[in-house]
């Protein structure tokens, strides 16, 4: 990583550290409105089977005009063409597009960026699923530094693509350079003092953001959560344990909560709280975990240098 990136990152920190809360919020709102507008434009095209970037059907390919919709493999995209895509679109361009299509199909459960499932050696590991395709974006701290003394002595990341579970692009096939904009964002996002947080917009939320929301306000999250006939339809699996006082808990109350859950679509935990009220002798403990339908992060084995 160049000294220029470090200098720009330091300048950003100096310029933003004295921003008032009002100015910071105003800047955030401007960025949010831009993302909302772009995401709505994306959805309009996506629902018609078209690409909002090039304006063409996702089943078409123009070799002289590389586009991110090629990665959906609804056209005759071949592995050898991938370099033309990342030459034109940087890491964040690729990330946001794949997150958006995944979210459009089935929400955040299609995006596994959970920190607890990622290695400490990695700057990021994200596996994204869409229909019959699975993509993984991967970068170790050593990749970001560049492998000194090798042909890959530059900040880079790796990409894997599977179609119906079969190999299409492997991690080792490409060492994809980060753009200067990529590098700046990653440096700032991994600096606790910068206050910088990159968002992928309204359609870019992954499982980590979903779990962060739950931890920040568990009662609100649980109250708004909708149960599903199939547990794998949801992004978060919740298991509730009810502890009663000396008199125990009325079976009628539990039946009432179950019936309410069926009728309203609300989680059983939420309905139990409504039925049982604020009884001090009753406690409900909820354990939340990613649903079974969330794809596992595909792991890349790094080669050990002699």
C-alpha positions in Angstrom: 0.0 0.0 0.0 1.4 3.4 -1.0 2.3 6.2 1.4 -0.1 8.4 -0.6 -3.1 6.3 0.7 -1.9 6.7 4.2 -1.5 10.5 3.8 -5.0 10.8 2.4 -6.4 8.7 5.2 -4.7 10.9 7.8 -6.0 14.0 6.1 -9.5 12.6 6.1 -9.3 11.9 9.8 -8.0 15.5 10.5 -10.8 17.1 8.4 -13.6 15.1 10.0 -12.6 14.9 13.6 -14.0 18.4 14.3 -17.2 17.9 12.4 -20.3 18.7 14.5 -22.9 16.1 15.0 -25.3 18.1 12.8 -22.7 18.3 9.9 -21.9 14.6 10.2 -25.6 13.7 10.1 -26.2 16.0 7.2 -23.4 14.3 5.2 -24.8 10.9 6.1 -28.3 11.8 4.9 -26.9 13.0 1.6 -25.1 9.8 1.0 -28.1 7.7 2.1 -30.4 9.5 -0.3 -28.0 8.9 -3.2 -27.8 5.2 -2.3 -31.6 5.0 -2.0 -32.1 6.5 -5.4 -29.5 4.2 -7.0 -30.9 1.1 -5.3 -34.5 1.9 -6.4 -33.1 2.3 -9.9 -31.4 -1.0 -9.6 -34.6 -2.7 -8.5 -36.6 -1.2 -11.3 -34.3 -2.8 -13.9 -33.7 -6.0 -11.9 -37.4 -6.8 -11.8 -37.5 -6.6 -15.6 -34.4 -8.9 -16.0 -32.3 -6.0 -17.0 -29.1 -4.4 -15.8 -29.3 -0.9 -14.4 -25.6 -0.2 -15.2 -25.6 -0.9 -19.0 -29.4 -0.9 -19.5 -29.4 -4.3 -21.4 -30.9 -7.7 -20.6 -28.8 -9.7 -18.1 -28.8 -12.5 -20.7 -26.7 -10.4 -23.1 -23.0 -9.9 -23.2 -21.0 -7.2 -25.1 -17.3 -8.0 -25.1 -16.4 -4.4 -25.7 -18.5 -3.2 -22.8 -17.8 -5.3 -19.7 -20.5 -5.2 -17.1 -21.2 -6.6 -13.6 -24.3 -8.4 -14.7 -21.9 -10.9 -16.4 -21.3 -12.4 -13.0 -24.9 -13.6 -12.8 -23.9 -16.0 -15.6 -27.2 -15.6 -17.5 -25.1 -14.8 -20.5 -22.1 -16.5 -22.1 -19.6 -15.2 -19.6 -16.4 -17.2 -19.4 -13.7 -17.2 -16.8 -11.1 -15.7 -19.1 -13.4 -12.6 -19.4 -13.3 -11.9 -15.7 -10.2 -9.7 -15.8 -12.1 -7.2 -18.1 -14.8 -6.9 -15.4 -12.4 -6.1 -12.5 -10.3 -3.8 -14.7 -13.4 -1.7 -15.1 -15.2 -2.2 -11.7 -13.3 -2.1 -8.4 -13.9 -4.2 -5.2 -16.6 -2.0 -3.8 -18.4 -1.9 -7.2 -18.4 -5.7 -7.3 -19.4 -6.0 -3.7 -22.4 -3.7 -3.8 -23.8 -5.2 -7.0 -23.6 -8.8 -5.7 -25.0 -7.8 -2.4 -27.9 -6.1 -4.1 -28.9 -9.0 -6.3 -28.6 -11.4 -3.4 -30.8 -9.2 -1.2 -33.3 -8.7 -4.0 -33.8 -12.5 -4.1 -33.9 -13.5 -0.4 -32.7 -10.7 1.8 -29.6 -10.6 4.1 -29.6 -14.3 4.8 -27.9 -14.7 1.3 -24.9 -12.7 2.5 -22.6 -14.3 5.1 -20.1 -11.7 6.3 -20.3 -12.7 10.0 -17.1 -11.8 11.9 -17.3 -14.7 14.2 -17.1 -17.1 11.2 -14.1 -15.2 9.7 -10.5 -15.8 10.4 -8.4 -13.3 12.3 -5.9 -13.4 9.5 -8.5 -12.0 7.1 -9.3 -8.4 6.3 -12.6 -9.6 5.0 -14.3 -12.9 4.0 -17.8 -12.7 2.5 -19.8 -15.4 0.8 -22.8 -14.3 -1.2 -25.5 -16.6 -2.7 -27.9 -15.8 -5.6 -30.1 -18.6 -7.1 -27.6 -21.3 -8.2 -24.5 -19.2 -7.9 -22.2 -18.5 -4.9 -19.5 -15.9 -4.9 -16.8 -15.4 -2.2 -14.7 -12.2 -1.8 -11.6 -12.8 0.3 -8.6 -10.8 1.4 -6.0 -11.6 4.1 -3.9 -8.9 5.8 -0.9 -10.2 3.9 -2.8 -9.8 0.6 -3.6 -6.2 1.5 0.0 -5.5 2.2 1.2 -7.2 -1.0 3.4 -10.2 -1.1 6.9 -8.7 -1.0 9.4 -10.2 -3.4 6.7 -11.8 -5.6 4.8 -10.9 -8.7 1.8 -10.0 -6.5 3.6 -7.3 -4.5 0.6 -5.0 -4.5 -2.6 -4.8 -2.5 -5.0 -7.3 -3.9 -8.0 -9.6 -3.2 -9.3 -13.0 -4.3 -12.5 -14.1 -5.8 -14.3 -17.5 -6.1 -17.4 -18.3 -8.1 -19.3 -21.6 -7.9 -22.3 -22.5 -10.2 -24.5 -25.3 -9.0 -21.7 -26.2 -6.6 -19.2 -26.6 -9.4 -15.9 -24.7 -10.0 -16.0 -21.8 -12.3 -13.5 -19.3 -10.9 -11.1 -20.4 -8.1 -9.4 -18.2 -5.5 -6.0 -18.9 -7.1 -7.0 -17.9 -10.6 -6.7 -14.1 -10.1 -4.9 -11.6 -7.8 -7.2 -8.7 -8.2 -5.7 -5.2 -7.6 -7.5 -2.9 -5.2 -8.2 0.6 -6.7 -6.9 3.6 -4.7 -10.5 4.3 -3.7 -10.8 0.7 -2.4 -7.6 1.0 -0.4 -8.6 4.3 1.2 -12.0 3.0 2.3 -10.4 -0.2 3.7 -7.8 1.7 5.6 -10.3 4.1 7.1 -12.8 1.4 7.9 -10.2 -0.6 9.8 -9.0 2.5 11.8 -11.1 2.9 15.0 -10.1 6.6 15.2 -11.4 7.5 11.7 -15.1 7.2 12.5 -15.5 6.0 8.9 -18.1 3.3 8.1 -18.8 2.3 4.6 -22.4 1.3 3.8 -23.6 -0.8 0.9 -26.9 1.0 0.8 -30.4 -0.3 1.6 -29.9 -3.6 -0.3 -26.4 -4.3 0.9 -27.1 -5.5 4.4 -25.5 -8.8 5.3 -25.8 -11.1 8.3 -23.3 -9.1 10.3 -25.3 -6.0 10.0 -28.5 -8.0 10.9 -26.9 -9.4 14.1 -25.5 -5.9 15.0 -29.1 -4.6 14.8 -30.3 -7.4 17.1 -27.6 -6.7 19.7 -28.2 -2.9 19.5 -31.9 -3.2 20.2 -33.0 -6.8 20.9 -36.6 -6.0 22.1 -37.3 -4.0 18.9 -35.7 -6.6 16.7 -37.7 -9.4 18.2 -41.0 -7.4 18.2 -40.6 -6.7 14.4 -39.3 -10.2 13.5 -41.7 -12.3 11.5 -41.9 -16.0 12.0 -41.9 -18.3 9.0 -43.6 -21.7 8.3 -40.1 -23.0 7.4 -37.4 -21.8 9.8 -34.9 -21.6 7.0 -37.0 -18.8 5.4 -35.8 -16.4 8.0 -32.3 -15.0 8.4 -32.1 -15.4 12.2 -33.2 -18.4 14.2 -34.6 -17.6 17.6 -35.0 -20.1 20.4 -36.9 -19.0 23.5 -36.7 -20.5 27.0 -39.4 -19.6 29.5 -38.8 -19.6 33.3 -41.9 -19.4 35.6 -42.3 -18.7 39.3 -43.5 -21.2 41.9 -46.9 -21.5 40.3 -45.4 -22.2 36.9 -46.9 -21.0 33.6 -50.4 -21.7 32.5 -50.7 -24.0 29.5 -53.6 -21.9 28.4 -51.3 -18.9 28.2 -48.8 -20.7 26.1 -51.5 -22.0 23.8 -52.8 -18.4 23.5 -49.4 -17.2 22.5 -49.0 -20.0 19.9 -52.3 -19.2 18.4 -51.4 -15.5 18.3 -48.2 -16.3 16.6 -50.0 -18.3 13.9 -52.6 -15.6 13.2 -50.3 -12.6 13.3 -47.0 -14.0 11.9 -45.1 -12.6 14.8 -42.5 -14.6 16.6 -43.6 -16.9 19.4 -41.2 -15.0 21.7 -43.0 -11.7 20.9 -46.4 -13.2 21.5 -45.4 -14.8 24.8 -44.3 -11.4 26.0 -47.7 -9.9 25.0 -49.7 -12.7 26.6 -47.7 -13.0 29.8 -47.2 -9.3 30.3 -44.8 -7.9 32.9 -45.1 -10.7 35.4 -41.9 -10.4 37.5 -41.8 -14.1 38.2 -41.7 -15.0 34.5 -38.5 -14.6 32.5 -38.0 -15.2 28.8 -34.6 -15.8 27.4 -34.0 -15.7 23.7 -31.0 -17.1 21.9 -30.5 -15.8 18.4 -28.3 -17.4 15.8 -27.9 -17.3 12.0 -30.4 -19.5 10.2 -29.3 -22.8 8.7 -30.1 -21.3 5.2 -27.2 -18.8 5.6 -24.4 -20.0 3.3 -21.1 -21.0 5.0 -18.2 -18.8 4.2 -16.1 -20.6 1.6 -12.5 -20.8 3.0 -9.4 -20.1 1.1 -6.2 -21.9 2.1 -3.2 -19.6 1.9 0.1 -20.9 0.6 2.9 -20.9 3.2 6.0 -19.2 1.9 9.3 -20.9 2.5 
